[in-house]
């Protein structure tokens, strides 16, 4: 019986996994469109999961959803709606699987925080996900703001941070950036995605 945690190798999803780990069998789920990046996002996710001593499952997402998200982001000039679309698709895909890493899926979880604007899952979507797929939807960080998450992550995780366009992570943004660059150009990527910091987990602290 497993809790499948959507896993980007960043501190939020890693912290969510660590908070759930004492109570359940956690499987880190790397959701990917299979879009080639350098380094591959699956390798980044695998390294982070290994550092946390978590089993990793690779979950394939539909490439058409990535294309749809990129079109929406270009139209909006901002990534919010596109990232939300991908997150909902990832939750639906993982919740719809009977097993991950050989374990029966009883719950799906993510690392969304209290003050996240995107991705975010409202109550109606959470209930719908649970009712349709017969799983629980968990948000271990739902009561925490950024400051608290940073504090707890600093105590439990060894984390690298850097500019989003430079730090290799395994989140949706990495693949959406790659697809956007391939279909448009790097200037469009810079226009759509505001500069910000990303994190990548490289180990755990006891």
N, C-alpha and C positions, 0 to 999 in steps of 0.2 A: 504494500500500500504506500503510495508515494504522493508527496506534494511536488508538483512540477513548477519550478520557479523560472519565469522568463529571465534569462541571464545574459547580460551584455558585457560582463567582465568589469563593469564599473562598480563604484563603491555602493550605490543604492541597491542594486539587485544582489550584490554580494552580502551586504548587511542584512537584507531581508532573508536571504538563505541561511545566514548564521543564526539569526534570531529564531528561525523555525527549526533548525537542526536538532535542538535538544528534545523536541516534541514529536518529530516525525521523520520519515525517511525522505530526505530532500534529494531531488534530481535537478541539476542545473540544465535548463533547456535553452540551447542556442538556436534562436529562430533566424533562418537565413533564406535569402532569395537566390543564393548561389552566384551572386554577382562577383566577378573577380576583383579582388583588391590586393594590395601589396603592403603588408602581409595579409594572407587570407584571414577573414574574420573567424573562421572555425578554429584556426591555430591559436589565435588570441584567446578565444573562449576556452579552448582546451587547456592552455597554460594556466589561466586563472582558476579554472575548476580544479585542476591538479594541485595548485598551490593551496586551495581551500579544502582539499581532500574530499571533493564532491564528485559523484558520477556525473558524466555529461551526456546528454542526448542532443543530437542535431535534428532540428525540426524544419522541414522544407516548407517554405511559404510560396504562394503563387506569384510568379513573376508579374502577372498582369496587375496585381495590386500595387506593386512597386511603380509600375508605369503610370497607373492612375494617380498615385500619390505625388509623383514627380510633376505630372501635368497640373495638378491642383496647386502645388507649391509655386510653380512658375506663374500661374494665373494670379495667385494671391500675393506673390512677392515675399512670401513668408512661409516657414515650414509647418506651422502649427496644425492645420487641418490634415496635411499629408501624413505627418507623424502620428496623429490620432488615428487615422484610418489604418495605418500599418499596425499599430498597437492592438487595436480591436481585432484585426485579422489574426494576429499572432495568438491572442487569448482564445479566440474561437477555434483556431487550428489545434492548439495544445489541449484545450478542454475536450475537443472531439476525439482525441486519441484514447484508446483503451489502456495502452501501456506506454511507458517511456523507460528506456534502459532496463527492460524486463520487469518493471514494477507496474502494478495496477494504479492508474491515476485516480486519486480520490479528491484531490484539490489542485487548483492552479493559483499561483501567486505572482505578484510583481513587486517592484521596488518603488512604486509611486508614493510620493510624500504628501503630507497634508496640504502644502501650499503649491504643489505642482499645477501649472496651468495646462500643460500637455506633456505626456499623455495623462489623461484622467478618466476614471471610470465612475459614472454616476450610479446611484442606487438602482435605478430601473434596469440599466444594462447589466449590473452585477447579478440582480435577481433573475433576469432573463437567461444569462449565461448558466447560472446554477440550475434553473428549472429545465432548460433544454438539454443539458449535458449530464445532469446528475452528479455534479461535483460541487465542492465548496470553492468560493473565490475569496482569497485571503490577501489583505494588504497590511503586512506587518509594520510598515512605516507610516500608516495613515494618520496617526496621531502626532507625528513628529515634523517639525519644520526643518529647514536647511541647517540651522545652527546645531540642533540636537543631533541630526544625522551625521554631520561632520565630526562632532565630538565622539559619538559612539563608534563611528567608522575608524577614527584615529586610535581608539583603544583596542579595537578588535581586528583591524585589517592593516596590512602594509600596502600603501597606495601610491601610485605615481600620478601626477597631474601634468597637464600641458594643454596648449592650444588645440582646439577641436580639429583643425585642419592638419595637425602634425602628429598627434598621439594616436597610435593604432589601438582601436577598441573593437568590440564585437556588437555594437548597437546598430539600430536601424539607420541612424544618421550616416554611418560609414558607408553602407551600401547605397543609400539614396544619393549621397554625394557622388559616389562612383558612377552611378547610372546617369545622374544629371550632367556630370562632366563628359561622359561618353556621348550623350544625346545632344547636349548643348555645348558648353565650354566652361572652363574654370572661372571665368568672370561671372557667369550666371550663378555658379555655386556660391561665390562670394556675395552676390546680390541677394540670394534667397536665404542663406544661412548667416545669421549674425555671428560675429566673433564671440566665442565663449570658451570656457575651460572644460575639459573632459577628464575623467579619471579612469585608471586601469588598476585592478587589484593584482598584486604580485605575491602576496603571502598573507598569513594570518598571524595575529599576536595572541598570545595566551593570557 
